[in-house]
Amino acid sequence: MINNALTIHRFMIVHELTLFTPHLKQQADFYETKLGLSPISQDGTHFTIQIGRSLLRFEQSLSATPYHFAINIPANQEIEALAWLKKRITVLKDGATELIDFSAWNAKAMYFYDYDKNIVELIARKNLWNASAVPFNGQSFLEISEIGLPTENIKTTFSELNQQTGIEIYSGSFKSFCAIGGEHGLFICIDVTEKATWYPVNAQVYFSDFRLRFEVGSKTHQMDFKVKALHFS
């Protein structure tokens, strides 16, 4: 069953997202100097930063290709977050628009590139009621809430995710775009035979390997996306 954006569903919580980078030192410098996110662990092969209740880990790989992922921010701070971000980095636009209104999701978002040209999204989801009175800063990031998941068959990918974890469709369809999970955590699944670019800059979609540790209900799952396939352990 295809749910709309306001349907009640089981939450998906991202505990740790592992991405790969050919520029380990430069990526670590970017997140620390631009966003104020100092590594909580680091060596010559990886670094890890805290994103609210999630961990974001980068591991060295010379063959790594770009990703799209999103971070939840307080529901009332999209204007403040945009001003904060623009002092530090160039914001990606849809035409002349810097703050994107996703009315169907009751959310507003902004985008930027990190050092590797990963498209990073900050999104304020009004349905979550997670407002903050603290001035916006790098510690205002609440959790990793999306990871791009390319596929050549959305229905097949959804069926595997659903069978393994029980998560449902949040928005979209099996044709070209489908968001699977919930507002705390989503797989942004696109069919590359129908849509081969990421919004808002039409950046090429890659089948980039990643590792995800996440929770649905009371069960924790470990999943690797590797060579275009899902692997659960």
N, C-alpha and C positions, 0 to 999 in steps of 0.2 A: 504494500500500500504506500502511495506517495503522500507524504505529509506536507502541509504548508508550514511557514516559518513559525507559527504560533502554537503548533501542536505540541502537547506534552510528550516527552520521550525520556529514555534513560540517558543520563549524563555520561559524557566521556571526559575524563580528566587526564591531561597530559602530565606525566611525571618527568619524563626525560626524552628529549629529541636529540638525536645524534645526526649531524650533517658532516659532509666532507669538504675539505678546502685545499686548494693547491698553494695557498698563501697563509699559512698558519700564523706567523708573527704579525703580518699586516692586518689580518682579521682580528686578532686579539687587541692590537693597538686601536683599531677602529671602534670596537665596542667599548673599550675603556676610555679613550679620549673624546669620542663623539657623544656617546650615550651614558658615560659614567658607570659602566658595568665592569668592575674589576673581576678578573678570574678568581674563582674560589679553589680551583686546582689547575695546574699547568705543568707541562714538561715539554720535551722536544717533539712529542707526537700528538699532543692534544691540548685543549684548554676547555674549561667549563665555566659558564656564568649562570648566575641565579636570575631567573625571570619570574618574579613573584613566587608562586608555589611550584613552578616548573624549573627544570634544568635544561639549558641549551649547551650542548657539547659539540665542539668541532674537532675532527680528527684529520690529520694530514693525509692527503691523497692527490698525487699529481694529475690524476685522470678525472677529478671531480668536476661536475658541471652545475650550473645555477639552479636554485630552488625558489619556490614561493612559500612563505609562511607568515602567520599573523600572530599578534600579541593583543590580548584584551587590556584595555585601559579603563579607568573609572568612567561610568556612564555620563557623568556631567562635565567631563573635562576635555572634550574634543577641541574646543577653541583654544583653550590654554595649552593643550598638548601640541597643537599645530604651531602656535607661536614659539613654544620651547624648541620644537624640532627645527624650525626654519632658521634659528640662530646657530644651528650646528651643522646642518646638511641641506642639500637641495631636495626639495619635495617633488615627487613625480606627479604630473598633472594629467587629467583627462581634459584635453583642450586647454582652457584657462582655469579649470576648476581644480583646486588643491584639496578641498574637503569634500569627499564623495558621500552623497546621501543615498543609503540603501534603504529606501522607505519600506520595502517589502519585509526587510529584516528588522526594522525599527533600530537602525544603527547608522553611525557615521564613521568614516575611515579616511586615513591618509597613508601614503606610500612613500618609500624611499629605497634606494639601493644601498647595500652594505659594500664592503671592499670587493667582494667576489661577484658583484652584480646580482646577488640574491635579491628578489623583490620582497621587502619586509613591509608588513601592514600593521598599523596601530588602529584598533577598532574599538569604538565606544558603543556597547550594546545596551540600549535603553531598557530592555526587558530584564536585565540582570539586577537592577536596583543596587548597584555597587558604588554609589556616589562617594566622593572623597572631598574633604575640606582642606586637605594638605596641599600646598602649592605643588604643581606638577613637576616631577623630575624623573630621573632614571629609575628611582625606586618605586615609582607609581605603576610600573608595568605589573600586571596582575597574574598573568599566566599565558603560556603558549596556547593559542586557541584554534589554529588552523595549520595544516600542512598540505601542500599541493600533491595530488596523487594522479599522475597521468595514466591513461589506460587506452587500450584499443577496443574495449567492450565494457561500458559502465555497468551493465546488468550483471555480468559475470563477476566483476570486482565487488559490487555491492553484495551479491549473494555470498561470496566468500567471507567478507567482513561481517555480515549479519549472522552467518552460521557459526563463525568463530567467537563472536563477542556479543551478539544480540542487539547491536546498535541499528538504528533505523534511519530512513531518509529524512533529512531536515527540510531541504528545499531542492527544487529542480526535477529532472527527469532522467531517463536512460539515454536520451538522444545525444546531448553534447555536454551538459553540465549537471552535476549532482553533488550537493553538500550532504555528507553522511555523518551523523552524530548529533551534537547539540551545541548550544551557544558557548559552553565552556571548552568544547573540543570538537573539531570538525575535520574530516577528510574532504578536501576540495578536489573532487574527481572530475576530470575532463577527458573527453574522447578526442584523442589527437587526430583522428581521421575527420572530425567535424570542426574542431577548434584547436589550433596548434600554437596559440600565444596566450600569455598572461596579461590580464588587465593591470594597470591602465595604459601601458606603454607598448603593447603588442610585442613583448619580449618572447623569444622562442621558448617553447616548452621542451624540457629535457627529461628523459627517464633517469633522473638522478637518484642514486641509491641513498637510502636513509634508514635509520633504526629508531624505533619508537617504543617506549615503555609507557603504558597508559592503563587507566582503570575504567571499567564500566560496571556499574553496580558496586559490588564488593569484590570483584575479581580483577586482578592485575594481569595484563597481557604484555608479552614481548613480541614485537613484530619487526621483521626486516623486509624492506622493499629493495629487491636486488635483481638485476637483469630482467626488469619489467614484471617481476612476480612477487607475490606476498609470501612470506615465510613466517609461520608462528612457532614459538617455542615456549 
